[in-house]
Amino acid sequence: MPEYRLVYFNLRGRAEPVRWVLAAAGQEYRDIRYDRQTEWPSKRSETPFGKVPVLYVDDKPLSQSVAICRYLGRCHGLYAADDWEAARGDEVADTIHDLLPLAAQIVHAKVNNDTERAKRLATEFYASTLPPVLKELDLRLEGREWFCGDKMTWVDIFAACYLSQVAQQQAGALNASARVRRVVEAVSNLPQIQKWIKERPETPM
C-alpha cells in the first residue's frame, strides 16, 4: 500500500473532501497543514502549480482536489464501474465544485466581520445560485440511491462533504431536495466519517 501525505492549510476548504474520501476508505495518511503566513511562502515553490491541496503518493505529487478524489476513488473501490456513470459523476462533482468560490466568499465576509457583505452574498447564493443546482442534482437521484448508481462512490462523498458545509451555514438549505439530503445524511453518518468529524481540528472554514 502506498504512503499518503496530504498538504494543505489548517482549514477544511478544498482539502476536506479529500480527507472524507480517505476516511471513508479507511486509509491512513499524514495530514500536513501549513501556516499560510509563516510556512506557505517558503513551501509554495515545492508544489505543482504553486497551489494546494497536494496529495503525495509515495512522494509523487497530485494536485487539484477533484482529481485527487477521483484517483482515490479508483484506488479504493469508490468508483463507478460504468464509464457513462463515471462521467456523469464527474459532472456532479464539477458542478458542486463550481459553488465553492461563491460559498467561500460568504465565509470570508463573516470571518472579516463584514456583516452587510456576508448577508448580501448569502441572500444571492441561497436564493438564486444554489436552488437550481440542487434541483438538477435531485433529479439525478430519481430512482437511485447514489449519484453513480447502486453503490456509493467518491462523488457521493465529495458532494456530501461540501453540501453539508453549505447546509451548516444556512438552516434548511437542503430541505427542498429530499434525495440530495438523503445522500448527504447517509455519507455524513458513516462511522468513519463521524469519527473524522469528531477528531479533526476546529477551524473557521
N, C-alpha and C positions, 0 to 999 in steps of 0.2 A: 504494500500500500504506500502511495507517495506521502511525502510530508507536505503539509499545507501551512502557509503563512499568509494571513490577510492583513494588508496595510491600509490604514485609513486614519481619520482623526478621531478624537474622543467624542464621537457623535453617533447617532443611529444613521441618519442620512442615507446616502447611496450604498453604503456597505451593509445596511441592516437586512435587506432581502438575501444577501449572500450568507449572512450569519444564520438566518432562518433556514435556508436550504441545507447548510452544513449541520444544523441542529436536527432537522428532520431526518437527515441521512445517518445521524449518529456518528458523524465524522469529527474526530479531534483535529484541532488546528491551533496555531498561535495567533491570537488576536492582538495585533500590534497597532497602537494608537499614538500617532504623533501629535505633539502640541503644535498647533497651527502657527504660533508666533515664534517659539524658540527652536523647534526641531525641523519643521517642514521646509523652511528656506534652504537649509543645507542638504536636505534629502530629496528635494524635488527633482534634481537632475538625474537621480538614480532610477526614476520611474519612467515607464513608456509614456510618451506624450506629456510628461510633466504633470500627471493627474493621478488621483486615487479615487476609488479603491483599486488596489492591485492584489491579485491572488498569485502567490508564488507556489508553484508545484515542483517540488524538488529543485528550487532555485530558478525555475523557468517562469518568467512573469506573464500574467494575463491581465489586461485592464478592461474597463467598461463593465458595469455591474450586470447588464443583461447578458452579455457574452459569458461572463463568469458563471452566472446562474444556469445558463443553458449548458455549459460544459459540465458543471457539477451534476446537473440533471441526467445527462448522458452517462456519466461515470457511476452514478449511484441508483440507477433504476427508477429515476423520477423523470422519465422522458416518454413521449408518445411513441407507440410502435408504428403508427401510420404516418407517412410523410405529409399528407394533407392536414391531418390533425395537428401535427407538429408545427406546420406553417401557420395554421390558424391560432395556435397557442402563441407563437412569436408575435402575431398581430395583436393579441390581447395584451401581452407584456409590454410591447412598444407603445400601445395606446395609453396604458396606465403610467408608463414611464414619462410620457409627454405631460402628464399632470403635475409631475414633481416640481418643476421650477415655479409654477404658479402657486402651489400649496406652500412651498418653501418661503415665498415672499411674505405670506401671511405670518408665518412663524417668526421670520426675521423682524418684521414690523413689531410684533408683540415683544420679542426679546429686547428690542431697542426702545420699548415703551412709546412707540408711535401709534397710539390708540386709534386715532382717526383713520390713518392709512390702513391699519390692520382691519378695522371694521369695514372700510370701503372695499378692500381686496376680498375679504371673506364673503361679503354680500354678493359680489360679482361671481366668485368662484362657486359658491354653494347654490346660487340661484340660477346661474346661466351656463357655467362651464361644466360642472360635474354631472347634472341630471341627464343630458343626452348621452354621455358616455356610459353611465350606469344603466340607462335604458337599453342600449345596444348590448352591453355585457350580460344583462339579464336575459335578453332574447337568445344569446349564445348558449345559455344554460338550460333552455327549454328541452325537457325530455332526457336530461342527462345530469349526472351528479357532479361532474368536474368539467373544466373548460376543454379538455382534450379527450373526453370520452368517459370510460368507466373506471379509470384509475387516476389517483392524484399524481400530478406532475409538478415540476418546478414552477410552471406557470401559475398554478393554484397557490403555491406558497408565496411567490412573488406578488401576486395580486392581493392575497390576504395580508401580507406584511404592510404594504403601502395603504391599502384601503382601510385597514384597522386604525392606522395612524390618522387618516383623514377623518374617520368617524369619531376618534377621540377629541378632535378639535371642534367638532360640531355635532352635538347630540342629535340623533335621528337622521343623520346624513344618508344612511343606507336603508331607511325604513321603507321607501317606495320600491326597493329592489330586493325582494324576498329571496330570490335564488342566489344573488351575489352575497347577500348577508349570510346565507346558509354556508356558502363556501368559506367565507371569512371566519365564521364561528368554528367550522369543522377543523380548519387548519390551526387556528389560534388555540383551540382546546386540545391539540395533540400533546401528550405528556412531555415530549422532548421540547416542544415549543414553549409550553408553560414553564418548564424548568429553566430555559434560557431567559425568558422574560423576568423571572424572579431573581436570576443570578447576574444579569447584565448591569453594567454601571448606569447610575442615574445621570442622564444628560438632558439638556434643554430641547434637543431635537434629534 
